């Protein structure tokens, strides 16, 4: 079995609209000009770098934006151009919501359970409903369509529909999921949550808690996991109020290693004790205290929103944003991780500033999917990274993406036409078939 990082291609409407309460970077850059072409090329460069380390790499496509289907469902009629023009005139904020390129953060696309952990021996995938944020909730249907196109062989894959919408089963995807494993022990799944739908627990006071306990429990059942190997830690309310809207803002795990801030989970010492009992002496954890790494620095620099990767020779490396190098406390913490008795032997800093400025670091941009050789062979879409695919995608970006996008540009009907033309071409490059509503 080999892990592949399915990175989201940044979409042509990448913009800074400040739509996400609790995501401090998103809010602080709202209204600024964005650079879609640069953003997409930064993402492709990250893919190239990860593949160069010998780690499995693949790609997921953007979604059509603005979402004309959503605007029509909300009463805007006429041609595509008329729908956009009327929406811009009557509800400019709604146009911004339906133009978000947030599907680029594929850590929120779905939750995955590898076939080694499931009762029926298939890989299970459940697209996130993302019901807490309107601009993200409209992603779920297209994500489901894309995943069904890629993981189409029912002998190997079970692609579930998203959990029912609504506040009770609010699901944010793999950004709240961590899988840990050690030799000789069954893997343990951490399915974190921030609030209970009908469980009375203390929650954050400043920002919304997005994932529910009930959604996390439903995912474990859907994926046919052994409940003895599933833990449901609560996100720390103080961490959420500091800007850690998802678990992956303050914690990241890989294999036998977990790296976390003390405000990632409620009762993190108790959680670590349970993990040691389930995973044995090979399990390693490194905790950053608030004194060592102020949570404000952790949220600003995203050292935990890094990719911790197992390299072909067995050691691990961290791929962190350059902001972690530029923030002294974050850099010192990552240097301590390498210096201590941990499997991590190197930290690499990459520039994904366009994503970071909108609230997503390297880990947000990828969905981790482990595949056996047979499962890999059952996928016919051309989504796995090669230098040739990289060159093709980079050329596609340069042909189709605008260099600068300002808030008022979202009102331009030509932008929607450019996006549809680009995505139609992309589905042919990736051999996905007709996965978008405008292609039906």
N, C-alpha and C positions, 0 to 999 in steps of 0.2 A: 504494500500500500504506500502511495506517495501523496503528499499534500500539494495541492495547487492553490495558488492565490489568485482568485478571480477578481481582478481589479475593474472598477467601473471607469469607462471612458467618460471624461467630462463632456457635458453636452454643449451645443452651440449657444444656448441661452444662459450660460453661466453668468450669474449676476449677484450683486450684493444688495439684497432687499431687506435684510434684517428681520426675517420672518419667524425666527425661532426663539421664543422666550426661554431663558435659562442657558442659552448658548451665547456666552459673552462675546466671543469673536464675531459671531453673526450679527449681534446687535450693535457692536461698536463700529463695524464697517458699513452698516446700512446706508445706502444712498451713494456710496462711492462708485466711480467707474471700475469696471472689471475688465479682465483681459482673457476672453475665452480661448483664443488660440494658444496663448502662453500656458494657460491652465491645463489644457489637454496635452500639450507637449511635455509639461512637467510630469503629468501622470504617466505618459508613455515612457519617459526617461526612468521613472521609478520602476516600471515593469522591466525595462531593459536591465537595470542594475540588479534587481532581484533574480532574474533569470541568469545573469552572469555569475551569481553566487552558486549556481547549480540547484536552485530551488524551483519547484514547479510553478509556472506562471500561465495565466489565461486572462481572458478579457470578457466583460459584459458590456452591452451597448447602452447608450443613453436612451432617454424616453422622449417622445415628441412633446415639445413645448413651444408655445402655450398649448395647454390641453384643450383643444377645441371641443372634444367630446364633453368635458366638464362644463365649459361655458354654455354649450347648447343645452345640457341638462339643467342649467340654471336659468334658462329662458331667453338666451340670446340667439336670434335666428338670422337666416340669410346665408349668403356666401361666407367663405372663410374670412375674407377681407371685411365684410360687413359685421361679422361677429366680433372681430378684434376691435374695429373702430368704435362700435357701440359700447363694448366693455370698457375701452379706454375712456370714453366720454362719461359713462354712467357709474362705473365702479373700478376706478384705476387700481385700488388695492387688490381687488379680486383678480385683475389681470396679472398683477405681480405674483399673487399666490399660484395661479395656474401656469406661470412662466418659469417657476423655480426649476433649476437643474439639480436638485438635491439627490436625485437617484444616483448621482456619481458616487455617493457614499454607500457602497454595496455591503458594508458591514451591517447596514440596516435592511438589506434586501430580503433576507431570509434567515432562518435558523436551520442548521444542518446536523444530521447525525450520521456518521459513517456506518457502512454495512457491518463492520466488525462489532458494533455496539448494539445493533437492533435485533429484535426477536425473529424477524423474518429474513434477516441476512441481506436486506436491501438498503441502499442509501436513501435516507428520508430528507426531504426538503419542504419547508413550510414558509411561503412568502409572508413577510410581516405586514400586518394591516396598518400599522403606523397611525392609529386612529386618533392619537392625541393632537396631531398637527395637520390641519386641513391640506396644506401644500404638500405634505408627504403621504397622507392617506390616499391621494389620487394616484399614487404609484403602484398600488398593490395589484390591480388587474393586469397591467402590462408586465410587471415583474413575473407574475404567474405564467403569462403567455410565453415570455422569454425562457423561463426555466423549463417549461414543458417542451419547448422546441429543442433545447440543448439536451435535456435529460429525458429523452422520449421513450427509451426502451424500458417498458414496465417490468421486464425480467430483472433488471438491475436497480431501477429507481422508482421511488414513490414520491411524486410531487403533489403535495396536498394543497387545497385552496387555502387562502388566508383564514385565520380565525375569524369568527363572526365580528362585525364591526361594533363599535360602541365602547363605552368606558370600562365595562367589566373585564373585557379580554383584550385590553390594549397591549399590543405586542410590538416591540422595537427591533426585533431581529437579533442577529448574532452579536451586536454591540453589547448585549447583556448576557452573552453565553461564553463560557470558557470550558474547554475540554482538557483534562490533565491525565497523564498516564505514566506509569513506571513499569519496568520489566517485571513480569510475573504477577502483576496485579491488573484487575479489570479497570478500565478507564472510568474516571469520575467526571460527571458533567455538573458544572455550576450554572444554574439558571437563575440569575439575579432578578430582583424586582424592587420597585420603589414605593409602591402603595398596595393596599389590599382593597378589592372591590367590596367585600363584605367581611373583611377582617379589620378590626379596630387597632391600628398601629400608629405610633407617632410618625409624622411625616415632615417634609420640609415646610418652611414657612415663607420663603421668598420666591422660589421657583417651583414649577409643577413637577411632580414625580410622574414619569410616563408609563413605565412597565408595571403591570399588575402581577401579583402572586398567582392569581387564577390563570392568567395567560401562560406563565412559565410552567405551571402544573399541567395545563392542557398540552403544551408542546412535548413534555416528557411522555405523556400518554400516547399522543399521535405518533411519536417516533419509536414507540415500542421499546423504550429504555428500561433497564432493570432499575426499579425505584430504589433499591438498596445502594445504587451507585450514582444517585442524583441528589444534589444538595441545592437548597433554595435560600441563599443568603440575601438579606435585605441590604440594599444600598443605604449608606449612611445619610440621614437627612441633612447633616451639616455639609457633607460632600456635594449633595445636589444643590444646596443653597449657595455653595461656592462656585457653581458652574459645571459640576460633573453630572450632566444630564443623563449620560449613559455610563455603564460600568467601565467601558474601555477608556474613559477619560482618566481614571485613577487606578486601573489594574489591567494587567496583561499576563496571560499564561501560555506556556508552550511545553508540551511533553511533561517532564518531571519538574518544571520550574514555574514559579508564580512570583511576579513582581507587583507590589501594590503599595498604595499609600494607606496610612492608618485610618483615613476617612473614606476609604472605598466602601467598606462594609460595616454594618453594625456588628460588634463583638468579633472583630477580626482574629483575636487570639483563639477564641473558641472554634472558629472556622478552620484555622490552620491546624489545630489539634485534631479535628475530625479528618482533615486531609492526610495528616501523618498516619493516622490509624488505618485509613483505607488504602493509602499508596505506599506505605512502608518507608524504610530509611533512605531510599534513593530520592525521595521528594525534597526539593529545596525551595525555600521562600525567602525573599528579601523585602523588608518593610521599610518604607520611608516615613519617618515621623514628621510631624508638623514643624518641630524645631529644626530638623535637618533640611526639609524641603517644604516651605510654606505652601499651603494648598493653593494660594493665589498664583504662585509661580508654576505649580504643577498644571493648573488649568491654562495659564497663558502659554507655557512652553510645550505642553503635551508630551513629556517624556514617557508616560504610560500609554499614550496612543501611538506607540511604536509597534513595528512588526518584530517579534522575536521568532527567528527562523532557525530551524535545524538544518545545518549544512550537510553535504554528502558524507563528510568524514565523521559526522556525529556531534561535533561541537556546535554551539549556538552563536548567532550574531544578532545584534539589535540594529534595526533601521529606524532612525529617529529623525524628526524634523530639525532643520537648522536652528530653529528657535530654541531647542534644547541645548545646543552648543552655546548659543548667545546668552542664555540665562544662567548665571554662575551656579546657583543652587541646583538646578536641574542637571547641569553638566557634571558637577561634583558627585551627585547621586549616581548617575550612570557610570562614572569612572569607578565608584565604589562597587557597583554591581560586577564590573569586569575584574576588579582586584580581589574580590572575596571568593570564597569557595562556592562558586556557581558554575553552571555549564556555559555561561556566556563569556566569550573570549574577545569580542570586538564590538565596537559601536560605530556605525556609519551614519553620517548626517546628510540628508538629502533636502533639496529645495522643492517644497510643495506649497509655497507661500500663497498661491491663489486659492488653494483648498483651505489652508490654515486660516486665511483671512475670513473665510466663510464658516469656520468652526469645525473643520475635519482634518485630521492628520493622516499619516501613512496607514494606520490601522483602520481608519474609517473608510479608506478607499479600496479595501479588499474584503472578499468573502473567502474564508478558508474551507476548502473541500478536499477531503482525502479520497482517493480513488485507487481501486485495485487495477491491475493491468487489463482485466476483462472489462471493468467499468469504463476505463479510459478508452478502450477499443470500441465500446458501444456508442460513443459520442461521435457523430458524423459532422457536426458543425465545426467550422474552421476557427475555433476560439482559443486554441492553445498557442502560446507565444513561440514565434520563431523570428530570427532576424528579418526574414522576408516579410512576415506579417507586420512587424514593427515598421518597416519602411513603407509598406502599403498604407498603414493607418496614419503615419506621420504625414504622408503626401495627401491623404484624404482630409486631414485636419487643415493643412495649409490651403487646400483648395476651397474649403467650405466654411471655415470659421472666421468671424470678424476679429480684428485685432483688439478693438476696444468696444465695450458695450456700456452705455450710460442708461440710467433708469428710463429716460424718455424713449429710448430705442425699442423698448418692449412694446410700444404702441405702434410700431411699424409693421404692417401686415406682411411686408416682404421678408421680415425675419422668420416668420412662421413658414413661408414658402421655401426659403433657403434651408430651414431645418428639415422639412419633409423631404426635399430633394436629397439632402446629405444622408439622412437615415435610410432612405430607400436604397441608395448606393451601398451603404454600410451593411445592410442585411445580405446583399449579394456578396460582398467581400467575406463576411463571416459565415455565409451559407446557412442562414437562419430560417429562410422562408419568410412568409408574410406574418410577422408578429405584431405589427402595429395596426391600430384601428383604421388609419387612413389608407392602409394597403388592402383592406378587406373589400 
